[in-house]
Amino acid sequence: MSRRPRRSLTGADGAPRPAADAPSSTEGYRLLPRYRSGDRKIEAGRDLFSVGSTGNAIFNLIDGWVALYTQLEDGRRQIVQFALPGAILGVLPSNRSQATFGALALTDVVASVIPTSMLATLSRDEPELTMRLARSLARDCSLAFDHLTSIGRRSARERVAHLILELFARYRAQWPGNRIEEMPLPLTQEQIGDATGLTSVHVNRVLSGLRKERIVEFHYRRLRILDPDRLIEVAGVEPEIVTAWLERQP
């Protein structure tokens, strides 16, 4: 029996694999290319903004990883999204609204803090800026629906595989045309559990199973994809969804 063609997440041009730790340039992630005076460095473990906070600015993530989370009164936390460079965070309906979620720096990050007053002025003169914001919000909404489906309907094994596949594909999209099989994944098993509605013990059990089956390896916060075919099958993801993830952040 001949083996079916291997499905690839990384393209087939045979280009050399770039360093998997950081892109060579972060300028493409800026919402406002010429605006740098608002750049801020936030250390890992600190919030860009917290649940209940108010503000008059948005955060354009230039470098690093951020977890968006909600928190219950007893301290239980749900991670609702992982933001990668290019993300636009903290868009509030009005100046009087409070944030219903927080943004935690998982690594040291650089974010461009853009006053909403500046954004409003520029949007009137630059329609493309408004469209980019709209595309970012639409993308976030699509990912949120997918995460809700994952927690509500997928098994524990499917949830973890789905999250790994999504993050790998989104990270891979930062280098179109290049082959990447390994990446930094700055998450603890507890944080993976907070994102999938599982305990860290259960996450460990699932990851151990995926490693024994030679599908993925996750060790010291580095992820290596060993069998993309099997990962896609376990995650139960349609090829069209993977293609959408492979589109670069707006």
Secondary structure, 3 states (H helix, E strand, C coil): CCCCCCCCCCCCCCCCCCCCCCCCCCHHHCCCCCCCCCEEEECCCCEEECCCCCCCEEEEEEECCEEEEEECCCCCEEEEEEECCCCEECCCCCCCCCCCCEEEECCCEEEEEEEHHHHHHHHHHCHHHHHHHHHHHHHHHHHHHHHHHHHHHCCHHHHHHHHHHHHHHHHHCCCCCCCCCEEECCCCHHHHHHHHCCCHHHHHHHHHHHHHCCCEEEECCEEEECCHHHHHHHHCCCHHHHHHHCCCCC
